[in-house]
Amino acid sequence: MSLRSGRILALTKINRLLRAHIKNVAIHHTIFDLPFAYVGAILASGGDPGWKVLIWITLALTGARCAALAIDNLVDFKYDKVHPRFTKRPMVTGDLSKRDAVVFIAVCAVIMVYSAVQLPDICLKLLPVAAFPSVIYPFMKRITCLCHAVLGVAIAMAPAGGWIAAGGSIDWNLILLCSAVGLWIGSFDVIYGVQDIEFDISQGLHSMAVSVGAVNAFRLAAIGHAMSIGTFIWLGIRMGLNYLYFIGIAVAACTLIYQHRIADYRDFSWLTQKYFMRNGIVSIAILIFTFTSFL
């Protein structure tokens, strides 16, 4: 084999490995938390957190998110390999090994920590607190139906991180923002988990649907989403934000109402990737209109 052929083969292998890692952590799912990290930074700074801060927030959160998803897939591997929905996951197909996942987690952790070092000192000090919910989340499915709430707290660390990174103090406005985000994603996870009710029961796993049934799980998710929108409104009123911010909340509310209207526990044909990603309209709309409200 020539030197050139060897390099091409090595590059092809690296490219295949990177693609497998990207697929494994579903990097496009950062649409659910990264926009709210920006929202936190915008609100804490009065509309101008600075591009340098936003860049390091992006790197820190992307590293944290990728590490968390890789940990989740690594911990749940024994379930994923027998789950009908996950037959194409890279670790299940063999495109990634457990060793590959561990190395990837370590690299992402380094990126996360290095990025946190570039931000105010308090970010690095609070990093273990912010990372803790993401680390324990995969194990919660084995213990309690409140695993959805733990995921909500984990995602809520994104706006908290953005807020603190932009120089904001820990106050009631931050708590309201994190609560609204946590309620939003936690309630959506309740809906998403309903499709796995039979599998979870067979494996002894826990979810809200397993504990209270599919119908009641949907009802609880609707209540949670209503509380989320109400909390976003409360935050806007407390901070004296203008009407553009509330237009963003209205768009988010309409999106959630639509999602609940088409949800049906008797037929999961609606629960597609398109439905899943449409939930990102909530975070994008709130980010755009929050930013615009400061212009």
N, C-alpha and C positions, 0 to 999 in steps of 0.2 A: 504494500500500500504506500502510495506517495505521501509526502508531507502535506501537500495540498488536500489530498483526499481525506487524510486524517483530520485536518482542521475542519473541513466541511462536515465530516461525520460527528466531530465533537460539538460543533455549533448546532447541528441538527438535534443532537441529543439534549443540549442545553435548552434549545427552543421548545422542544417537546416537554421537557421537565417544567419550564416556566409556565407553559400553557396549562399543564396539568395542575400546577399550584394555583393559578388564577381561577381555574374552574373549581378547584376544591374549596376555596374560600369564598367563591361567588363575590368577587371584588366589586361588582356592580351594585351589591347590596349596601355599599356605603352611602347610597342615596337616602337611606333611612336615618342615618345619624350625622353624617358630615354637614349637611345643610343646617342642622340645629346647633352644631358646634359654632358655625358662622353666626347664627342668630344670637347665640349667647355672647359672642365677641362683639357683635354690633350693638346689642342692647347695653352691655357693660361699658362700652367706650363712648356711647352717645352717637354712634353712627360711623366712627372712623377708627377701627382697631389698628390699621396700618397693614400694608401688604406683607411685611416681614413676619408679623405675628400670625397672619392668616396662612402663610406658607408653612411655618413650623407647626401650627395647629393641624394642617392637612396631613403632614408627614407623621406627626405623633398619633393622630387618630387612625390613619390608614394602617400604620404598623400595629396599633392596638387591635383594631378590628380584624385584620388578617390573622394575627396571632390567636385571637379569641375563637375565630371560626375554625382554624386548624386544630386547636385544642378540643373544640366540640366534636369535630369529626374523628379525631384520634380516640377520644374517650368513648364515643358511641360506635366505634368500628364494629364491635361484635353484634350490634343491633342492625347497623346499616347493611352488613353483608347478607342479612336474611330478610331485609325489608324490600318488598316488591317495588317501591318507588325509587330506591336508591341503587339500582343495579348498574347505573352508568357513572356513579361517583368514582373519581380517580383512584381512591384507595381500594374500593371494591373491585374495580377492573384490574388492579395491579399496576396502573400507570404510576402510582406513588406508593412507596413503602412507608412503614412506620418511621424508619430512620430518616427518610426524606422529610416527613412531616415535622419531626423533632428539630431537624436542622433549620427548616423554614421558620418554625416558631421562634427559635433562638435569634435568627437574623431579624425577624420582625420586632422582637423585644429590644434588640440593640437600636434599631431605628427609632422605636418609640421613646426609649430612654434618652438617646442622644438629642432627639427633637425637644423633649421636655427640658433638657439642660439649657437649651437656647432661649427658653421662656423664663418668666419670673421664677425665683427660687421656690416659691410656694408650690409651683406645679410639680416639681420633682418630689417635694416632701409629701404631697397628697397623691402621688401616682399609685402607691400600693393600695390606697383606699379606693381609688377609681377603678383599678384593675381587678380588685377582689370579686365583685359580682360576676364578671365575665368568666373568671377562672372556676368559680363554684357552680355556675349555671348548668353545665352538662350533667352534674351529679344530682341536681335537684329533681330531675325527672324520675329518679329512682326513689325519691323520698316523699315528695309532696306535690299536690295539685297546684300549689302556689309558685311552681317553677316559672309560670308566665310573669308573675310579679317580679321575680328575680331578673328575668330578661329585661323587663321594663326599667328596673333600676340600673342595669348594665348600660342600656342605651341612653338613659338619662345622664350618664356620666359625660356624654359628648357635649351637651350644652353647658354643663357645669365646668368642663375643662376649658371650653371656649371663653366662658365668662371670666374665669379666674386668670386665664392667660392674657386677657385684654385689660387686666388690672382691676376687675370688679371685686367687691367684697362679698363675703357670704352673708346674704340677707334674705328677706322674705321674697323679694322679686326673683332671686335665683331659685329659691325653693319652689315657687309657683311654676317657673319655667320647667324645671326638672320634673315636677309632678305632672304637668300637662303632657310632656313628652313620654314619660313612663307609662301613664295611663293609656296613651295612644298606641304605643307599640305593644304593651302588655295585652291590651284588649284584642289587638289584631292577632297576636300569637294564640290567643284562646280560640279565635275563629279558625286559624290555620291548623291548629291541633285537632280539630274535630274530625278531620278526614282520617286520622290515624287511630281512632278510638278502638277499633277491633284489634289492631296490631299491638297497641299499648296494653290492652287487657291481657292479650296472650303472652306478653313478655313481662308482665308485672310492673309496667311503667305507669306513671301518674300524669294526669292532665285534668283540666277543669271538666272536660267532656266526660272523662272516665268517672269523675266524682259525682257530677250532678246531671249528666246526660247531655246530649247534643242540643236539645231545645233550650234548656236552661243556660247552657254555655253561651249560646248565641245571645240570649237575653242579657246575661251579665256583660258580654262584650259591648252590647249596645249601650248599656248604662255607663260602662267605662269610657266609651267614646264620647258620650254626652258630657260626662264629667271633665274629660280632657278639653273639649271645646269651651266649656264653661270656665275652666281654669285659664285657658289662653285669653279669654275675654277679660277675666278678672285682672290678669297681668297687664293687659293693655290699658285698662282703666287706672290701675295703680301707678303705672309709669307715665300716664298722660300721653300715650301714643296717638297719632292722628288717624283719620278715617281710612287711610290706605292700609294700615296694619289690619284693621278690622275687615277690610275687603278680603285680605289674604285668609283670615280665619273663616270667612263665609265660604270661600272656595274650598277650603279644607273640610268644612262641615258638609258641604254638598257632595264632596267626594265620598265621605264616610257614609252618608245617607244612601247614596247610590250603591255602595258596596254591600250594605246591609240589605237593601231591597232585593238584590239578585242572589244573595246567599240562601242556600236551601240545603238543610241537613239530610234530605232524602236522596239528593242527586248532586254529586260533587263535580259535575262537568264544568261548572262555572269557576272552580278553583284552579285556574290555569296560571301559568307564569305571567301572563298579561294582567290578570286580576291582582296577582301578588305585587308586581312592579307598579301597578296603578296607585298603590298605596303611597308611592313616592311623591305623588302629586301634592300630598299634604305637606311634606317637608319643603318641597320646592316652592310651593305657593307662599307658605309662611315666610320663607327666606326672602323671596323676591319682594313681597309687599312690605316686609319689615325694613329691608334695606331702602326701598323706594320712599318709605315714610320719613326717612331722615334726610332725603335730598332736598 
